[in-house]
Amino acid sequence: MPKGLRRYYGAGHLHFITTSCFQRRALLGTPRRRDLLVKILEEVRQRYHFVVVGYVVMPEHVHFLLGEPERGNPSLVMQVLKQRYARALLRKTKQPHSPLQGSLWEMSLEPEHVWQRRFYDFVVWSQAKIEEKIRYMHGNPVKRGLVLTPEQWRWSSAREYILGEAGPVRLNERQRVELKWSDPKSKTTPEPVWESEPECPPSEKRGGWGNHGGVVRR
């Protein structure tokens, strides 16, 4: 662990996790690749027994809102998830005629060049913060212009929250987070305003991690 980076586990808090692809490349840029990551997320959830409150998979980064696992800790969960995706991606990109086959640059990738080495972890301990992070994740594809409404992006938890449609990742297995969603088509309710939080922490863009203001000792 680099100097100055502290992660606090064991208090039962939720963790808002952000991790990016190597050099912010769009290594999640196709539907099949996003499907692959979502599938692996559910497999890792079942193996390590943690609650997934929300998630979104973007072309070059991901956000997860997770509970602490019964086995290990969030760092182990992220290590396993990233390793499994990297190995599966590289194995498939080197296969002739594979739907996941990439460019010549991608075919020469090594496992350590699929993800950034570190990840951003923000401890979430209040209901208001939980709702803020869920709304931010679901609004991310809308802000990027990938879809018009959150539920149109099928690589997130938005469809289950908004439409009640179960997705490939089981949400809130041992707890339930309820959100009050307003219908943007209704004349009596205002248009939803998506959070303006940056897609990745400024410290990541600078190449360092430093002190995460929201990560506190409990």
Secondary structure, DSSP 8 states (H G I E B T S, - for coil): --TT-----SS--EEEEEEEBGGG--TT-SHHHHHHHHHHHHHHHHHHT--EEEEEE-SSEEEEEE---SSS-HHHHHHHHHHHHHHHHHHHHTSTT-TT---HHHHT--GGGSB-S--EEEEE-SHHHHHHHHHHHHHHHHHTTS-SSGGG-SSBSHHHHHH----SS---SSS--------TT-TTS---------SS-HHHHTT-----TT----
